[in-house]
Each structure stands twice: as structure tokens, then as C-alpha cells.
Amino acid sequence: MTAVQSRGVARIHAAFERARAQNRAAFIPFMTGGYPTAEGFPAVADALLARADLMEVGIPYSDPLGDGPTIQRASEQALAGGTSTRHTLGLIKELRRRHDTPIVVMTYVNPIYAVGPREFMRLAADAGVDGLILPDLPPDQDIEIADLAAEYGLAVTFLIAPTSTAARVELVAKACTGFLYAVSVTGVTGAREGSALGEVPAMLALARQYAGVPIAVGFGVNDAATARQVAEVADGVVVGSAFINAVKNGQDVGAVADAIAAGCQR
Amino acid sequence: MTLTLPHYPMPDDRGRFGRFGGRYVPETLIPALDELDTAYRAAKTDPAFLSELDRLLREFVNRPSPLYLAQRLTDHAGGAKIYLKREDFNYTGAHKINNCLAQALLAVRMGKKRVIAETGAGQHGVASATAAALLGLECVVYMGAEDIRRQSLNVFRMNLLGAEVREVTSGTSTLKDATNEAIRDWVTNVRDTFYILGSVVGPHPYPAMVRDFQAIIGEETKWQLRAVEGREAPDAIVACVGGGSNAIGIFAPYAYLPKDQRPRLIGTEAAGEGVETGRHAASVAGGRVGVLHGSMMYLMNDDEGQIVPPHSISAGLDYPGIGPEHCHYSETGVAEYVPVTDAQALEGLQLLTRLEGIIPALESAHAIYHAVELARTMRPEQVIVVNLSGRGDKDVAEVARLLDVPKDAPTVTPAIQKPAIQKEVLA
């Protein structure tokens, strides 16, 4: 790989490496782009970026079938406020002036196809995006997306789930260039009662046989206690709906993030 | 056992019809789709499965459905002979039951105790609830709030059959959102739940499997037409398309014939208030290639990929995409897809009702309207088969509401021409 090609990959790996050196799991907050409003988003993102090892920004989408009601409603609100794909990438470009934290974009494939895969990668790279998380794109569906991402210096992250067979885990793990995203439960995103761990340790043990990249765990992690459990076994902890709920309830997002980030300490 | 399930050359082993189809779903579902694919392949050639399905299709569904020469409609059009393939005679009132029973049998075979389904007009929901009742399965049906309003009778039917109807209020509160919720349920409960998908959409193997279960419509048409016309292929076949399951059911047995033996295959899309108005559900005429519900297809979406809410007078056609096999047929010229407006469909409904005493579903009324237009351009010795996908009982309240709307209301265009139809019929 050339220097340009490895930019996103290198930055993401460095973020995980820094956290590991401090005996932490990387703290990876998620926020829907343009939520609660286009004007209100930068302050929320600033608060999260200041505390994040890596941040995940969602491109609001009308039909997010991997997401639960919290993120779906956030997307609907952001879309109603005029946010969309190009606009979200524009918001990220603004954030890049103030923050050096790696940013990965979570997006469904239809917005990528609609903008055009090459144009989408160009816009993302230009905005300073480091990588992509593609929840409805199993890696064997469209090789072109991953190749184009690499061409524009973007890392790609695919997902594994508790239902994944060993063969699928191997295929998915080997296709990831940024990090591997392990979904903690069968289900959609969103806060849940009870332990987030469940089948996670066994899934991660399997994934570590194949993954040459760090492994983050998400879905259902919404407080310091569950973050602490996940941090014991994973390289990174993804937390999303908890921050959307915090914004919705008028809580101090930075304080909520501090609490959960503390849970990532081993 | 006389039933066989067809083997068509498409999709390929990745579930693609040309560039359409595929599996764009969360990774959680991939193993379940593999499991379903394996189970379906085995069932497809298992005499025990086929024998049971055959028995149910004959004794429970009332197959074969008649092929009926609509003489008065033919006379009215003054051209080609119009036959109706009467899927409205099926138990529960539409073609949907063919597929639901087959998938529910597959669910039992796979050891699943719980089935879920999405529904727009309610026909697929009623058929799923019926199959679940028959086979002793727990059933949950997702339905948009807007469709619950339009189809309250079918909601009651589902409840009576023991199914739970879950109201969907996200997005546009219609079929696409009900489908999203059903997929979310499946992602969550994938280990013990079977998703009975209602049309030739969704991730592989659904578009192929649903087509195979519906292909009995076209297979019956072949031998029925041979008996009355001495040939298996008509000159044209017309069927309405939302997702496209009734259309693929009658098209597929003809679609893979050599070009010179193939009838014209025509799908009528819901043009709503007109494709040019943007208020429609015509994915081929007014959409472009995109991905929804796990499949690449023609899709109503804006230039940033957000799904554009569809509109149709018919809840069953109110879907922003169209099955991947139809997309491939359209792209390769195997079939044609023509838009038919709400007003034209209402005209088709009234025409068939007045001339033949058959109240068709609003979905099927789109096909009736176009078939009459087409017949006028053809010769008397030529033959059109219209797939009458369902009966109109579920729609009569909505039709009454629509026809009572004052003439100057913007949702009713002069093309309805209520008096004009009556005049023609009387003449």
C-alpha cells in the first residue's frame, strides 16, 4: 500500500494502539449526523470527539433496518431538518478543523450507490473521514466498495454476529481493514436491559483466530457497567443510542460520555 | 403427488438476476438465509413436502383456479379475447395463499414454531395468519398504521385467526416500513423465527423461492389454455406489479421460453396520480437502481439515496421497489412494465364489476384497465390472459370513499368518468 492508501487504516490502528497502551479498550461513541439539528450537531460531536479514541458518525437514512427505534428516530429527525449524505460529510469536514480524532462513517449501501461509489469515496476522503462501517453490506456482496474505499485511503469495517458461522467469521474478519465490528446480540442497535456480554467472549475467541485488526463490540452497550464488561474482552467499545437518548433528554452529553469512557478502563 | 416445483436458470448462485438481487442485509441474517436456502433446496425435490403442498393447494386453497373467458369484457374492448386467471377464487381471496402455505410448511419442516410476516393490503397477512392457524404456528404480522386504517377488515380477520398484528408508525407507516420492522424482528429472533416474506423481493433466496411457489399460476394457465385454445402460450399476459409476486407467478413459466415462443409479458405498475407528479409507486417508470430490503432493484429514491414515499390507491402496490427478477426482465426486454394511474384502476374495477360481475382487488384492477386498452389494439383471434390476483372485498369501503369524493377534489381526476362507463356498458 502507498502512504495515501494506508492513511485511514494507520490512523484507526494507532487509535486502538494508544488505548491499549493505556490499558483501556478504545472508546467509540456514535452519533447520527445532523442530530438533533444541523446547528446543534457540532456541539454534540465536539463533546464526544474530545473524549473519543475513535468516533462513529451515522449518515441519516430513511430505512435503517439494522437500527432500533432510537437511532431510526434520530435519523428521521435529522432528515426532516435537511441533513443528508453530502451534508453529513460537510459537517464532518468542519469537525476536522478542530479535531484530530479518527472518524468513521456508518452508512447503508443505498446512499453510497445513489451518490455513486467513487464520488462517495472522494467526498468522504475529502471530508477527512478515516473509514466506513457498512451494516447492510456483507463483504462478499460487493467487492467494488471495499476496493474503492482502499483507493481513497479509507478503512472498511464489516460486522460479525453471534449467529455467524466460523466460515463467515473468517471471511468477514479477513475483509476488514480498519477494525472488526462484533455485534453483541442478535438484534438491532439500541439500549437493552441486562448483561451485554452473553455470547461475546466465544464470538471474540473465534474472531481472534482470523482477524488481523482490532475488534470492537457494539449494540446494547449503554452504561459504564456494560462498557466495563465488554472492555475486558474487546479492543473497543461502541456506544450509540445512549448518547442520542442523552441529547433527547437534555443531559450533558460530555458527562455521560465521561462516565461510559471510564468504564472502558481495564 | 403431481406437484413439481420449477427449476429456472436464474438467479445465479449468488442470488443475482443479472445485476439485480443479492443479499444486502445485516450479517446476523446471512447464516439464516443460508439455512433457508439449504432447507428450500431439499424441500423442493422431497416427495413428502411436495405431496403435502399439493394436497393443501387442491383441498385447502381450491386449486386449480379457473381460467375464465371474460366474454362481455372482450366484447366491450372489441379486440383480442380476454381470459382471466382467477386467483381471486383462492381461499383467503388472493394468490398470496399459494406462497404462504408453502413457506409455512417449510417453517414446520425447519422446526420453527414462530412465523412473522409483513403486509400492505392485508392479503399476505391474512394468508400468513391462515397458514399459521392451519399448521399450529405462532404468527405476528407487521402492518403500517396507514394500511391498518385502509384495511381494517383484514386486521380483524388476522386477529380472529389468532395472529398478532403489530402497528408500524415509523417512516411512512406503509408496507416498506412494515417490511423494515419484520426484518428487524427477524434479526432479533432469527434462531426460532421463520420470516414468511410476501413478494418476490428481499434477500436471496426469497425472490427465487416465492417465484417458484407462485409459478403454479403460469403452469396451470399453460394446460388450461391448451384445453380451450389449443396452445399453451397466449399472445399477451397482463399482471399488476407492486413487489411483483402474482406477476412473476404467471410470467416465469413463459419468461424462459425462446423469444419466438414467448408471449408479451406486461406488468402494470401503480402510477398513482401520474408518474410525472411524483405521487406514484411505479419503480420501473419512475425509479432508478438502488438497494432496499436486502436486494438491488429499481427503487424510488432521491439523489442521495433516501427512499421516496410511494403512493398508490392500492395498499398492495404501495411499495417503492420491484422484485429483482422483474428488473432483469425489464432491462433485457423479456417483459414490459407500463404505468396505470389510480383513476384508471378505479375505471378498470368498475368496468369488470359492471360487465362480468367480478369485483377485483384494486391491485388487479390496474391490470384489467391495461388489458382492455391492449385488447383494443389486437385482433379477435388473439388471446390475452390477465392475472386476476385477488378479489375486491377488502377494497370496497375504500372504493366507496373514493367514488363519493366530490368531482372537483384534487385526488380524483376526470379520468374516472363514472357516468361514461355506465353509458358504454349500457350501449
Interface residues (C-beta under 8 A of the other chain):
Chain A: Y61 S62 D63 L65 G66 G68 P69 Q72 R73 E76 L79 S84 T85 R86 Y108 V109 N110 P111 I112 Y113 A114 V115 P135 D136 L137 P138 Q141 F158 L159 I160 A161 P162 T163 S164 T165 R168 V172 V183 T186 G187 V188
Chain B: G22 R23 Y24 V25 P26 E27 T28 L29 I30 P31 A32 D34 S170 G171 K176 D177 N180 I183 R184 V187 T188 N189 V190 R191 V289 G290 V291 L292 H293 G294 L299 N301 D302 D303 E304 G305 Q306 I307
